[in-house]
Each structure stands twice: as structure tokens, then as C-alpha cells.
Amino acid sequence: MTVSGLGTARTHHTPISAPPRRPQVEKNGRNDFDTLTATDRELIFQATGQRVTPGFDPAKDKPTSFATALATERATGHLAPGQPVTAVYLKDLHHRYQRASAPSPIGPYLDKALAYLAQSGPRRIDVSA
């Protein structure tokens, strides 16, 4: 006796695999150093001795940790456009790193930065931002 329909024929299924990857999106060409104000740049110079001019390319010239921290604060909006960097702000930033048990990028430059801010008088909003 023969039973029809039962044979060795199989339906082949497509193997399960990961979906095709989307093409990688190009990294944002944002340069955080472009957000620095003229007074930020002067503070960086006075505290570190490094000139961070408009168009500064961190890939070519290695920035100091102080310059990087300020540029990041500006770019992320923690320092609003035109908001001056004050001694209180720098001390608070330094303490935030300490509370997080992370090395403070501004620590080695904090004393020089505070001395410069103290001698240069009260900070005003920088409208060049």
C-alpha cells in the first residue's frame, strides 16, 4: 500500500539570520571648539598656555584637558551661549568630577584659571557667542 503525499520532498526555509545592516551614518562633523567664546579662549590661554583659535582642529593639535572640558561644556549647553565662565562655575565643575570619582580635567589648571578670573574682574555676558 502506498500513501501519496508522504515523501522525502521538503520545503526549504530561508535560514534565520540578522537583518541586513543599515549603512553607517557619517559621524557628526561638529567641532566642540567652535562653540568657545573669545573670553573662553583667553581663559584657556591664561590657564594652560595653549592658544585655541577659531577653527582649532583637535585632530592636528592635541588640546589640553582644560580646553576640552570647556569646549564640551559649551557644546552640550551646560554653559549657555554668552554665559561667562566664572570661578564658581569652574569650582562646581571640578567638584562634579570629584563626586563622580573621576579625574578632573580642569584640576591641574584650576589655580591658574581662578587667579586669572580674580584679576580680570567681574564676568559679563559675551555677546560674541
N, C-alpha and C positions, 0 to 999 in steps of 0.2 A: 504494500500500500504506500502510496506516495501522497505527501501533503504539499500542496502547492503554496508558494509564498514563503516558505521557510528555507532559506538557502544561506549561502555564505556572503551574499551581497550585503554590503554595509553602506550606510550613509556617512560620508566623511564630513566632519565638522571642522570649521576653521579653528585652529588652536587658540586658546586664550592667551593673549599677550597684552603688554602695556599699550595704551593708545599712542599713536604717533606723537612725538614731542612737538610742541609749538616752537617756531623759530625763536631763538633768544632775542629778547629786546635789548637794543643797544643801551649801555649804561648812560644815565643822565649825564650830560656834559657839564653839569653845574660845577662851578669853581667857588667854593665857600669863601675864598679870599676876596672875591669880587664884592662881597657884601660889607666888607670893612669900610668904616668911615675914615676920613683924614685924621681925626683925633685918635682913632683906634690904631692907625698905622704909626702915628707919632709915639703913642704909649708903647707899642711893641718895640719900636726902635730904642726908646729910652730904657726899657726894662731888659731887653735882650741884646741890643746892638745890631739886630737884623733889620734890614730895610725890606719892607713888604710893600712894593709899589703896585699901582693898579696894573692888572694883567699878570700878576705874580703867578708863576707856574710851579706848583709844589712837586711836580714830577722832575723838573730840572734843578731847582734849588730846594734843598731839604729845609722845611720850615721848623722853627723851634716849637716845642710843645706848647708854649705860651701863645704863640701866634695861631697855632692850630686850634687851641681851646677857644680863643676869642672869635675866630672865624666860624667855628661850629656854633657857638652861642648866637652869633648874628644870623647865620643861615637857617637855624632851626626856629628862630623867632623868640628865643629866651631873652635876647636883647633886641628890643624893637628898633626899627629903623629910626635913627636920630637919637635914641636913648643913650645918654652918656654912660661910659664905664666909670663907676665910682669905686672908691675904696671899700665901701660897704658891699657892693656887688662882687668885687674880687674876693673879699674875705668869705662871703657866703658861698661863692663857687668853690673856693678852696675847702671849706668845711663840708660841702656836699660830697666831694671826693673822699674826704677823710671818713665821713659817716658810712660811706659805701665800702670802706676798707680797700679803696683803690688808690694807687699812687696819683697824687695831684700833679697834673701837667703844669700848673702855674706855680707850684710850691717853690722851685728853685729861683723864680723870678719875682716872687711876691714882694719881698722887701724893697727892691728897686722900683717896682711899679707903684707901690704905696708911697714911697718917697717922692717920686715924680708927681703923682696926683696931689700930694700935700703941698708941694712947692708951686704947682701951676694954678692953684686957686680953685674956686667952685666950678663945677662942670655945668655946661649949658647944653641944651639940645642942639645937636649937629644937624643942620638942615641940608647938608651936602649928601646925606644918606640916600 
